[in-house]
Amino acid sequence: MTRTHEVTNQPPPFTGYDPRSGDVLLRTTVAREGGGWIDARAGMLARAVGSEALQSLAAQANRYIPELHTHDRFGRRIDAVEFHPAYHALMSTVFGAGLHALAWTANRDGAFVARAALNYLWNQLEHGVSCPVTMSFAAAHMLHAVPDLAARWEAKLLTEDYDPRPLPVAAKRAVTIGMAMTEKRGGSDLRANTTRAVHITVNDYRLTGHKWFCSAPMSDAFFRLPVPNGA
Ligand SMILES: Cc1cc2nc3c(=O)[nH]c(=O)nc-3n(C[C@H](O)[C@H](O)[C@H](O)COP(=O)(O)OP(=O)(O)OC[C@H]3O[C@@H](n4cnc5c(N)ncnc54)[C@H](O)[C@@H]3O)c2cc1C
């Protein structure tokens, strides 16, 4: 390394800090609203968020962008999106911390406050994986309303684990759920969507339309919002 001059006006990297310990507002609000039981887990997540190791993973996950592979090397259609290992490490951390599941599984007062605390801390690190974790969280509520789907998916959605392998749900330890809602004319106002769903058999619909915003394409399943029966 060539030495030039001493740099005295630049801060050191902002790592090795705990974004929760000094946040009096966060700690007192969470306690006041009944979520104080999350403190130990929130503390662990906070220290991870402030660590050099996770900040480095976040930087890599954003620098090395996902690659779409339409075919494998033998010409078979696979439509796989390859993410950098750093992305998977972040997904393991955030799903392992239960950000997608805790509000539904804790079964005690303050569960949504506790989730909000974890989410608030995580979002100080990296937003890319916040999307799949939030979609999975939201999907759990809708899934619960459909008993036969819930029987197959719910336990694997709500486990505090992450399994990126592109396998059928039955073969997986854990699943994520994405959303394909947004259309060119239906963003904030999803009532403007024009994708049609036509009933084929008891559980099958044929969808015809153009969804154009799908930020977690390797999710195991997707929620969509079509117009039923071509109405
Ligand atoms: C990073 C990222 C990831 C995303 N991932 C997904 C995904 O995985 N799946 C998916 O389905 N979608 C995804 N989206 C799309 C997202 O949900 C839409 O961008 C969102 O619903 C807003 O729609 P729009 O972009 O069409 O904006 P529009 O609805 O066209 O809104 C444009 C502007 O008009 C304003 N506006 C809209 N309606 C009103 C109103 N009634 N009154 C006053 N102001 C209004 C809005 O505030 C905004 O400023 C993603 C978006 C981003 C940015």
The ligand as a Tripos MOL2 file, in Angstrom:
@<TRIPOS>MOLECULE
LIG
   53    58     1     0     0
SMALL
NO_CHARGES

@<TRIPOS>ATOM
      1 C1        -38.8060   -2.3080   -4.1390 C.3       1 LIG1
      2 C2        -40.2200   -2.6820   -4.5300 C.ar      1 LIG1
      3 C3        -40.5830   -4.0230   -4.4890 C.ar      1 LIG1
      4 C4        -41.8770   -4.4010   -4.8580 C.ar      1 LIG1
      5 N1        -42.2190   -5.7240   -4.8260 N.ar      1 LIG1
      6 C5        -43.4540   -6.1180   -5.1950 C.ar      1 LIG1
      7 C6        -43.8310   -7.5040   -5.1880 C.ar      1 LIG1
      8 O1        -43.0580   -8.3760   -4.8330 O.2       1 LIG1
      9 N2        -45.0650   -7.8460   -5.5620 N.ar      1 LIG1
     10 C7        -45.9810   -6.9130   -5.9520 C.ar      1 LIG1
     11 O2        -47.1020   -7.2950   -6.2570 O.2       1 LIG1
     12 N3        -45.6610   -5.5830   -5.9850 N.ar      1 LIG1
     13 C8        -44.4270   -5.1750   -5.6270 C.ar      1 LIG1
     14 N4        -44.0770   -3.8470   -5.6660 N.ar      1 LIG1
     15 C9        -45.0040   -2.8980   -6.2300 C.3       1 LIG1
     16 C10       -45.6580   -2.0380   -5.1700 C.3       1 LIG1
     17 O3        -46.5360   -2.7840   -4.4010 O.3       1 LIG1
     18 C11       -46.3050   -0.8940   -5.8970 C.3       1 LIG1
     19 O4        -45.2210   -0.0860   -6.3370 O.3       1 LIG1
     20 C12       -47.2590   -0.1140   -5.0390 C.3       1 LIG1
     21 O5        -48.4320   -0.8840   -4.8440 O.3       1 LIG1
     22 C13       -47.5870    1.2480   -5.6360 C.3       1 LIG1
     23 O6        -48.0710    1.1010   -6.9190 O.3       1 LIG1
     24 P1        -47.4810    1.9120   -8.1620 P.3       1 LIG1
     25 O7        -45.9880    1.8270   -8.1340 O.co2     1 LIG1
     26 O8        -48.1990    1.4410   -9.3930 O.co2     1 LIG1
     27 O9        -47.8450    3.4410   -7.8880 O.3       1 LIG1
     28 P2        -49.2430    4.1590   -8.1060 P.3       1 LIG1
     29 O10       -50.3280    3.3720   -7.4720 O.co2     1 LIG1
     30 O11       -49.4010    4.4800   -9.5810 O.co2     1 LIG1
     31 O12       -49.0030    5.4880   -7.2990 O.3       1 LIG1
     32 C14       -48.2140    6.5820   -7.8380 C.3       1 LIG1
     33 C15       -48.3450    7.7710   -6.9230 C.3       1 LIG1
     34 O13       -49.7270    8.1420   -6.7400 O.3       1 LIG1
     35 C16       -50.0690    8.1370   -5.3490 C.3       1 LIG1
     36 N5        -51.4410    7.6240   -5.1880 N.ar      1 LIG1
     37 C17       -51.9050    6.4190   -5.6100 C.ar      1 LIG1
     38 N6        -53.2110    6.2990   -5.3370 N.ar      1 LIG1
     39 C18       -53.5790    7.4490   -4.7200 C.ar      1 LIG1
     40 C19       -54.8270    7.9370   -4.2040 C.ar      1 LIG1
     41 N7        -55.9450    7.1970   -4.2640 N.pl3     1 LIG1
     42 N8        -54.8270    9.1410   -3.6300 N.ar      1 LIG1
     43 C20       -53.6960    9.8990   -3.5730 C.ar      1 LIG1
     44 N9        -52.5050    9.5020   -4.0550 N.ar      1 LIG1
     45 C21       -52.4520    8.2940   -4.6300 C.ar      1 LIG1
     46 C22       -49.0590    7.2370   -4.6630 C.3       1 LIG1
     47 O14       -48.8700    7.6120   -3.3050 O.3       1 LIG1
     48 C23       -47.8050    7.5210   -5.4970 C.3       1 LIG1
     49 O15       -47.1640    8.6760   -5.0590 O.3       1 LIG1
     50 C24       -42.8060   -3.4320   -5.2710 C.ar      1 LIG1
     51 C25       -42.4170   -2.0750   -5.3040 C.ar      1 LIG1
     52 C26       -41.1390   -1.7000   -4.9380 C.ar      1 LIG1
     53 C27       -40.7680   -0.2530   -4.9980 C.3       1 LIG1
@<TRIPOS>BOND
     1     1     2 1
     2     2     3 ar
     3     2    52 ar
     4     3     4 ar
     5     4     5 ar
     6     4    50 ar
     7     5     6 ar
     8     6     7 ar
     9     6    13 1
    10     7     8 2
    11     7     9 ar
    12     9    10 ar
    13    10    11 2
    14    10    12 ar
    15    12    13 ar
    16    13    14 ar
    17    14    15 1
    18    14    50 ar
    19    15    16 1
    20    16    17 1
    21    16    18 1
    22    18    19 1
    23    18    20 1
    24    20    21 1
    25    20    22 1
    26    22    23 1
    27    23    24 1
    28    24    25 2
    29    24    26 1
    30    24    27 1
    31    27    28 1
    32    28    29 2
    33    28    30 1
    34    28    31 1
    35    31    32 1
    36    32    33 1
    37    33    34 1
    38    33    48 1
    39    34    35 1
    40    35    36 1
    41    35    46 1
    42    36    37 ar
    43    36    45 ar
    44    37    38 ar
    45    38    39 ar
    46    39    40 ar
    47    39    45 ar
    48    40    41 1
    49    40    42 ar
    50    42    43 ar
    51    43    44 ar
    52    44    45 ar
    53    46    47 1
    54    46    48 1
    55    48    49 1
    56    50    51 ar
    57    51    52 ar
    58    52    53 1
@<TRIPOS>SUBSTRUCTURE
     1 LIG1         1 GROUP 0 **** ****
